[in-house]
Amino acid sequence: MPGNRSPNGAALGVSEPPKSEMLRRLGRQEITLEQYLDHCVEEAVAHIKGRLNSERLQFIRAMIRDQMTTDPVLVRYIEQATGQSPEAGKAS
C-alpha cells in the first residue's frame, strides 16, 4: 500500500537488518567486494573448522564462493546488500 511507505520507499514500521561491520567497511571502500565475499565464506564455514580436514574445508569454501558468483538468487542478494555485482569481480 502506498500509504505504508516512507518518502524513500521503505516500508514504515519495518526496520532494515543491521549491517555487519564488514559491510560497512565495504561501503566506506576500506575493503573490496572480493574481501567482503571471502569474509562471508569464512563466516559460513566457521562452524565446521576443525571438524573437517583442510582439503575438504577448502573444497567447501570454493563451492560456496563459486555459488556467490553463479547462483542468480545469491548474485541478486549480494547486489542488493552491497550495490555491487559479484559477477563483475569474478575471480578466475
C-alpha positions as CSV (number, residue, x, y, z in Angstrom):
1,M,0.0,0.0,0.0
2,P,1.5,3.4,-1.0
3,G,0.5,4.9,2.4
4,N,2.6,2.5,4.3
5,R,5.9,3.7,2.8
6,S,8.3,6.4,3.8
7,P,9.4,9.1,1.3
8,N,12.4,7.0,0.3
9,G,10.2,4.0,-0.4
10,A,11.0,1.9,2.7
11,A,8.1,0.2,4.4
12,L,7.1,2.1,7.6
13,G,7.4,0.2,10.8
14,V,9.8,-2.3,9.2
15,S,13.4,-1.8,10.1
16,E,16.2,-2.9,7.9
17,P,18.5,-5.6,9.3
18,P,21.6,-4.2,10.9
19,K,24.6,-4.0,8.6
20,S,27.7,-6.0,9.6
21,E,30.9,-4.2,10.3
22,M,32.4,-5.8,7.1
23,L,29.5,-4.5,5.0
24,R,30.0,-1.0,6.5
25,R,33.7,-1.2,5.7
26,L,32.9,-2.2,2.1
27,G,30.5,0.8,1.9
28,R,33.4,3.0,3.1
29,Q,35.7,1.4,0.4
30,E,38.1,0.2,3.1
31,I,37.8,-3.4,1.6
32,T,37.0,-4.7,-1.8
33,L,33.9,-6.8,-2.7
34,E,36.3,-9.8,-3.1
35,Q,37.5,-9.3,0.5
36,Y,33.9,-9.0,1.7
37,L,32.8,-12.2,0.0
38,D,35.8,-14.0,1.3
39,H,34.8,-12.9,4.8
40,C,31.3,-14.2,4.2
41,V,32.6,-17.6,3.1
42,E,34.8,-17.7,6.3
43,E,31.7,-17.0,8.4
44,A,29.8,-19.7,6.6
45,V,32.4,-22.4,7.3
46,A,33.3,-21.2,10.8
47,H,31.1,-23.9,12.4
48,I,32.9,-26.8,10.6
49,K,36.5,-25.7,11.0
50,G,38.4,-28.3,13.0
51,R,35.8,-31.0,12.1
52,L,36.9,-31.5,8.5
53,N,40.4,-31.9,7.0
54,S,41.8,-28.9,5.2
55,E,41.2,-30.4,1.8
56,R,37.5,-30.8,2.4
57,L,37.2,-27.5,4.0
58,Q,38.9,-25.8,1.0
59,F,36.5,-27.7,-1.3
60,I,33.5,-26.3,0.6
61,R,35.0,-22.8,0.6
62,A,35.4,-23.0,-3.2
63,M,31.9,-24.3,-3.7
64,I,30.4,-21.5,-1.6
65,R,32.5,-18.9,-3.4
66,D,31.5,-20.2,-6.8
67,Q,27.8,-20.2,-5.9
68,M,28.2,-16.5,-4.9
69,T,29.0,-15.6,-8.5
70,T,26.9,-18.1,-10.4
71,D,23.6,-18.6,-8.5
72,P,21.2,-16.0,-9.7
73,V,19.5,-15.7,-6.3
74,L,22.8,-15.2,-4.5
75,V,24.0,-12.8,-7.1
76,R,20.9,-10.7,-6.7
77,Y,21.1,-10.9,-2.9
78,I,24.7,-9.7,-2.9
79,E,23.9,-6.9,-5.4
80,Q,21.1,-5.7,-3.1
81,A,23.3,-5.9,0.0
82,T,26.4,-4.3,-1.4
83,G,25.3,-2.4,-4.5
84,Q,28.0,-4.3,-6.5
85,S,27.8,-7.3,-8.7
86,P,29.9,-10.3,-7.7
87,E,29.9,-11.4,-11.3
88,A,31.8,-8.3,-12.4
89,G,34.6,-9.0,-10.0
90,K,34.6,-12.8,-10.5
91,A,38.0,-14.2,-9.8
92,S,39.4,-16.7,-12.3
